[in-house]
Amino acid sequence: MKTLNRRKFLRLSTTAVSSFMIIPRSVLGGKGYVPPSDKLNVAAIGVGGQGAWDLQNLESENIVALCDVDWAHAEETFKRYPNVKKYRDFRIMLEKEKNIDAVLVATPDHTHAIMSMYALKMGKHLYCEKPLTHTVYEARKIAEAAREAKVATQMGNQAMAYEGNRLINEWIWDGAIGQVHEVHVWSDRPTRLGTRDLWWPQAMERPLDEPEIPATLDWDLWLGPAPYRPYHPAYVPFLWRGWWDFGEGGLGDMGIHNIAPAFSALKLGAPTSVHSSSTPVYKETLPWASVVHYEFPARGDMPPVNLHWHDGGILPERPEELEDGRRMPREDGMIFVGNKGKMLVSGWGGESPRLIPESKMQEYELPPKTLPRSIGHHQEWIEACKNGTTTRSNFDFAGPLTEAVLLGLVSVRLGGKKLYWDSENLSVKNSPEANELLHYHYREGWTL
């Protein structure tokens, strides 16, 4: 063999490496290969419940940090991502992990705004579970902060990606039932369909005993900005939703899902008034069941709309157009009332719309599909983070929807009082006590 001198060896080596580098990435990584440099670095706050499912829908990206105040509740998620860094305090995680691109917030509702604002101020893309916030004031401020940060946002009302959700828009815009002037929306929560069980309890007083705090739970961090109270398993890990200090009952849980199709199809914004009725209201918890009535003004060529929310198993009046033998959906549903007909929607979030009676549905010539179909609720957000596209439930949509939902709860909390809403000034015109409930004083050490 001839001996190669150093210069010739380097020249041949460089040529070989260059030839290797021009091989397409798709060949090296296989079909659909996404190089690590093209993936988002995602951090998650609240990973023991809904956050665990959200994370599984984000596994195409790099999961780089996990945070939860209850490490027993988060144990299965921690096992699923054994090599990912774990934290209890979201502030420490966000300050320490400098490579985070995007943040998932899936904690109890009363901490959504605090965590979301922290991430937005750091310029992180944000996915926040529904409802967007715990108070009307927080909803306005988070939407404003997201707009200023110019980041990709998505609220976790996953049904916005449903085909039925888009069909509702297209059929109404096509004039399938004429001008819509009334909508009924409902959910059976907090009851559990077909059983005597509850998703969570409501209509009760605060427990008086003070059990020992589990060693795996940081109770002070779980409370966050909420007024201090002793630990009790009546609140964690999931039963918090029925307590005024932490959740919003069926309206805050399923109302966000089920009212959203009406907001998008009818281009609703702020209501002009809201009033309600309910079973007895407790100081600490929401009532067993409530009915909330919203009045929305005309929008362009669309007439004013009265929207009625029902929860706790209360259903609206059965429409005459529904044939004998066909049941009203009891768990979740909607009825759109137009001047030329009605549309009945079964399932949560606009899952399955039909014109009624069925003969109307059979006669109806379906319009073209004018809305782009979803690539997936979470995938929409991933693409928006990477490419600057939008999402169907971005905070410009989610903020006003959340404001309206939470305003209804202010009326419920005040025993059904009719509230006249001044959206521009974020104020109830006729009730100082209602204005006090648009927000609350955070515990010392917490700010928005």
C-alpha positions in Angstrom: 0.0 0.0 0.0 1.1 3.5 -0.8 1.5 5.8 2.2 -0.9 8.7 2.1 0.5 12.0 3.2 -1.5 14.1 5.7 -2.8 16.7 3.2 -4.2 14.0 0.9 -5.8 12.1 3.7 -7.6 15.2 5.0 -8.8 16.0 1.5 -10.3 12.6 1.0 -11.8 12.5 4.5 -13.5 15.9 3.9 -14.9 14.7 0.6 -16.4 11.6 2.2 -18.0 13.6 5.1 -19.5 16.1 2.6 -21.0 13.3 0.6 -22.5 11.8 3.7 -24.0 15.1 4.8 -26.0 15.6 1.6 -28.1 12.5 2.2 -31.7 13.7 2.9 -32.8 13.6 6.5 -35.9 11.7 5.5 -33.6 8.8 4.3 -31.6 8.8 7.6 -34.6 9.1 9.9 -37.3 7.2 7.9 -40.6 8.4 6.7 -42.0 11.3 8.7 -38.7 11.9 10.5 -38.5 15.2 12.3 -35.0 16.1 13.4 -34.7 17.1 17.1 -33.8 20.7 16.1 -37.3 21.1 14.5 -39.1 20.0 17.7 -40.6 22.2 20.4 -39.2 22.0 23.9 -42.3 21.7 25.9 -42.7 22.1 29.7 -45.9 21.0 31.5 -47.5 22.3 34.7 -50.0 20.0 36.3 -49.4 16.5 34.9 -51.5 14.1 37.1 -54.9 14.5 35.5 -55.9 16.2 32.3 -52.3 17.2 31.8 -51.3 13.6 31.5 -53.6 13.2 28.5 -52.5 16.5 27.0 -48.9 15.5 27.2 -49.5 12.2 25.3 -50.9 14.4 22.5 -47.6 16.4 22.5 -45.2 13.5 22.4 -44.1 14.4 18.9 -42.2 17.1 20.5 -39.4 17.2 23.2 -40.9 17.0 26.7 -38.2 18.7 28.7 -39.7 19.5 32.1 -42.6 18.5 34.3 -44.1 20.3 37.3 -46.7 19.2 39.8 -47.4 20.0 43.4 -48.7 16.5 44.1 -46.1 13.9 43.2 -48.3 11.0 44.2 -51.0 12.1 41.7 -48.3 12.7 39.1 -46.5 9.4 39.7 -47.7 7.6 36.5 -46.8 10.6 34.3 -43.4 10.8 35.9 -42.9 7.1 35.2 -43.8 7.7 31.5 -41.1 10.3 31.2 -38.4 8.9 33.5 -35.6 11.1 32.1 -37.4 14.4 32.2 -36.6 16.9 34.9 -39.3 17.2 37.6 -40.3 20.2 39.7 -42.9 21.3 42.3 -42.8 25.0 41.8 -43.5 26.2 38.2 -41.6 29.4 38.8 -38.4 27.6 39.6 -38.9 25.4 36.5 -39.5 28.3 34.1 -36.6 30.3 35.5 -34.1 27.4 35.5 -34.9 25.6 32.2 -33.7 28.1 29.7 -34.5 26.0 26.6 -38.3 25.9 27.0 -40.2 27.0 23.9 -43.8 26.2 24.9 -45.8 25.6 28.1 -48.8 23.5 28.9 -50.9 24.6 31.9 -53.3 21.9 33.2 -53.7 22.7 36.8 -56.9 23.4 38.9 -58.7 26.4 37.5 -57.8 28.9 40.2 -54.1 28.8 39.2 -54.5 29.0 35.4 -54.1 32.7 35.2 -51.1 33.0 37.5 -49.1 30.4 35.6 -50.3 31.5 32.2 -49.3 35.1 32.8 -45.8 34.0 34.1 -45.2 32.0 30.9 -46.6 34.8 28.6 -44.3 37.4 30.2 -41.4 35.1 29.4 -42.5 34.9 25.7 -43.5 31.2 25.8 -46.1 29.7 23.5 -49.0 28.6 25.7 -51.6 25.9 25.9 -54.0 26.3 28.8 -56.7 24.0 29.8 -60.3 25.3 30.1 -61.7 27.4 31.5 -58.9 29.9 30.6 -59.1 31.5 34.0 -61.0 31.6 37.3 -62.2 35.1 37.2 -63.6 37.5 34.5 -60.8 40.0 35.2 -58.2 37.3 34.7 -59.7 36.3 31.4 -59.4 39.8 30.0 -55.9 40.3 31.2 -54.6 36.9 29.9 -56.1 37.6 26.4 -54.5 41.0 26.4 -51.1 39.6 27.5 -51.2 36.9 24.8 -51.9 39.4 22.2 -49.0 41.5 23.3 -46.6 38.6 23.6 -47.4 37.5 20.0 -47.1 33.8 20.8 -49.2 30.8 19.8 -52.1 30.1 22.2 -54.7 27.4 22.5 -57.3 26.8 25.2 -58.1 23.2 25.9 -61.6 22.9 24.6 -60.7 20.0 22.3 -64.2 19.7 20.7 -63.3 22.8 18.6 -61.5 20.3 16.4 -64.6 18.1 15.9 -66.1 17.8 12.5 -69.6 18.5 14.0 -68.3 21.7 15.4 -67.4 22.9 11.9 -70.7 21.6 10.4 -72.7 23.7 12.8 -70.9 26.8 11.6 -71.3 26.0 7.9 -75.0 25.0 8.1 -75.9 28.1 10.1 -74.0 30.4 7.8 -75.7 28.6 4.9 -79.1 29.6 6.3 -80.2 26.0 7.1 -82.5 27.2 9.9 -82.7 30.9 9.0 -81.7 33.6 11.4 -80.8 32.1 14.8 -82.3 34.1 17.7 -82.2 31.5 20.5 -79.9 28.8 21.7 -80.3 26.2 24.5 -77.2 24.5 25.8 -76.9 21.9 28.6 -74.8 19.4 30.5 -75.8 17.0 33.2 -72.7 17.7 35.3 -71.9 17.5 38.1 -74.1 14.4 37.9 -72.9 11.3 36.1 -75.3 10.1 33.4 -77.2 7.0 34.3 -75.9 6.7 37.9 -76.3 8.2 41.3 -72.7 9.2 41.3 -71.2 12.6 40.9 -68.2 13.9 38.9 -67.7 16.1 42.0 -69.8 17.2 45.0 -71.5 20.6 45.3 -74.0 22.3 47.6 -72.3 21.7 50.9 -70.3 23.5 53.6 -66.6 23.4 54.2 -65.3 20.3 56.2 -64.2 21.2 59.7 -61.7 18.4 60.4 -58.0 18.9 59.5 -56.4 15.7 58.3 -52.6 15.6 58.0 -51.2 16.8 54.7 -49.7 14.0 52.6 -45.9 14.1 52.4 -46.1 14.1 48.6 -48.3 17.2 48.4 -47.2 20.8 48.7 -50.4 22.2 50.0 -49.3 25.9 50.0 -48.3 25.7 46.3 -51.6 23.9 45.5 -53.6 26.8 47.0 -51.5 29.3 45.1 -53.4 32.7 45.0 -56.6 31.3 46.7 -57.4 32.3 50.3 -55.7 29.9 52.8 -57.7 27.0 54.2 -56.5 23.8 55.8 -55.8 20.8 53.6 -58.7 18.3 53.1 -59.2 15.4 50.6 -62.5 17.1 49.8 -60.6 19.3 47.5 -57.8 17.2 45.9 -56.9 15.8 43.6 -60.1 16.4 41.6 -63.0 17.4 43.8 -62.0 21.1 43.8 -64.3 21.9 40.8 -67.4 22.4 43.0 -65.8 24.9 45.4 -66.1 28.6 44.6 -62.5 29.3 45.6 -61.1 26.8 43.1 -63.6 25.9 40.3 -66.7 26.8 38.4 -68.9 23.7 38.5 -70.7 22.4 35.4 -70.8 25.7 33.6 -67.0 26.3 33.9 -66.3 22.7 33.1 -68.6 21.8 30.2 -70.1 25.2 29.4 -66.8 26.2 27.8 -67.1 23.1 25.5 -70.8 23.3 24.8 -71.3 27.0 24.4 -68.2 27.4 22.1 -70.0 26.2 18.9 -72.6 29.0 19.5 -69.9 31.5 20.0 -68.1 30.6 16.8 -71.2 30.0 14.5 -73.1 33.1 15.7 -70.0 35.3 16.1 -70.9 36.1 19.7 -68.9 38.4 21.9 -69.8 40.1 25.1 -73.4 39.7 26.4 -75.4 42.8 27.4 -77.0 41.1 30.4 -77.2 37.8 32.3 -79.5 36.5 34.9 -80.0 33.0 36.4 -81.9 30.7 38.7 -80.7 27.7 40.7 -81.1 25.4 43.6 -79.9 26.9 46.9 -76.5 28.6 46.7 -73.9 27.9 49.4 -71.2 30.2 50.6 -68.4 27.7 49.8 -69.8 25.6 46.9 -71.9 25.9 43.8 -75.5 24.8 43.8 -76.6 21.4 42.6 -78.1 22.8 39.4 -78.6 26.1 37.7 -80.1 27.8 34.6 -78.3 30.9 33.2 -79.8 33.3 30.7 -77.6 35.5 28.4 -78.7 38.3 26.1 -76.4 39.1 23.2 -76.8 42.1 20.9 -77.1 42.0 17.1 -73.9 41.5 15.2 -73.8 42.8 11.7 -76.7 41.2 9.9 -77.2 38.6 12.7 -80.1 39.3 15.1 -79.9 39.5 18.9 -79.6 36.1 20.6 -80.9 34.7 23.9 -78.7 31.8 25.1 -79.8 29.6 27.9 -77.5 27.3 29.9 -78.8 24.3 31.9 -76.8 22.1 34.2 -77.2 19.5 36.9 -79.6 17.3 34.9 -82.0 20.1 34.0 -83.1 20.0 30.4 -84.7 22.7 28.2 -88.2 22.2 26.9 -88.5 19.4 24.4 -88.8 20.9 20.9 -92.1 20.1 19.1 -90.1 19.2 16.0 -88.5 16.2 17.7 -90.4 13.1 16.7 -92.0 10.8 19.2 -89.7 8.0 20.1 -86.5 10.1 19.7 -84.9 11.1 23.0 -83.3 14.4 23.9 -79.6 13.9 24.7 -79.4 14.0 28.5 -75.6 14.3 29.0 -74.7 17.2 26.8 -76.5 19.0 24.0 -77.6 22.1 22.2 -80.7 23.4 20.3 -80.3 26.2 17.8 -83.6 28.0 17.1 -83.9 29.9 13.9 -86.8 31.6 12.1 -86.9 28.8 9.6 -86.2 25.7 11.7 -84.2 24.1 14.5 -81.0 22.2 14.9 -80.5 19.6 17.6 -76.9 18.8 18.6 -76.0 15.7 20.6 -72.8 15.2 22.5 -70.3 17.7 24.0 -68.8 20.5 22.1 -71.1 20.2 19.0 -70.3 16.6 18.3 -73.3 15.6 16.3 -75.7 18.2 14.7 -78.9 17.3 12.9 -81.8 19.4 11.6 -85.1 18.4 13.2 -87.4 16.8 12.3 -85.3 14.2 10.5 -87.3 14.9 7.3 -85.8 18.4 7.2 -82.3 16.8 7.5 -83.0 14.5 4.6 -84.2 17.4 2.4 -81.3 19.7 3.2 -78.7 20.0 0.5 -75.4 20.2 2.4 -73.3 23.2 1.7 -69.6 23.1 0.7 -67.1 22.6 3.5 -65.7 26.1 3.6 -63.8 25.9 6.9 -60.4 24.2 6.9 -60.6 20.8 8.7 -58.5 20.3 11.8 -55.2 18.5 11.9 -55.9 17.8 15.5 -56.5 20.1 18.5 -53.0 19.8 19.9 -51.4 19.6 16.5 -53.0 22.9 15.6 -51.1 24.5 18.5 -47.8 22.7 17.6 -48.0 24.0 14.1 -48.9 27.5 15.3 -45.9 27.5 17.6 -43.6 26.5 14.7 -45.1 28.3 11.7 -47.0 31.3 13.1 -50.4 29.9 12.0 -53.5 30.3 14.2 -55.5 27.9 16.3 -59.3 27.6 16.4 -59.3 28.2 20.2 -56.7 30.9 20.5 -57.0 33.3 23.4 -58.7 36.0 21.2 -61.6 33.5 21.0 -61.1 31.8 24.4 -60.9 35.1 26.4 -64.4 36.5 25.5 -66.0 33.0 25.8 -64.5 32.6 29.3 -65.6 36.0 30.3 -69.2 35.3 29.4 -69.2 31.9 31.1 -67.8 33.3 34.3 -70.1 36.3 34.3 -73.0 33.8 34.4 -71.6 32.4 37.6 -71.4 35.8 39.2 -75.2 36.0 38.7 -75.6 32.5 40.2 -73.5 33.4 43.2 -75.7 36.5 43.8 -78.9 34.4 43.8 -79.9 34.9 40.2 -79.6 38.7 40.1 -79.8 40.2 36.6 -76.6 41.9 35.7 -76.2 44.6 33.0 -72.7 44.2 31.5 -70.4 47.0 30.3 -67.7 45.0 28.5 -65.7 47.9 27.4 -65.1 49.0 31.0 -65.1 45.5 32.5 -67.9 46.5 34.8 -71.4 45.5 35.9 -73.5 48.7 35.6 -76.1 47.9 38.2 -74.4 46.0 41.0 -71.3 46.9 43.1 -71.4 43.5 44.8 -71.2 41.8 41.3 -68.1 43.9 40.5 -66.5 42.6 43.7 -66.9 39.1 42.3 -65.2 39.8 38.9 -61.9 39.2 40.7 -60.5 38.7 44.2 -57.5 39.6 46.3 -54.7 37.1 45.8 -53.0 35.7 48.8 -49.8 37.5 49.8 -46.9 36.6 47.5 -49.0 36.0 44.4 -49.6 38.5 41.6 -50.9 38.3 38.1 
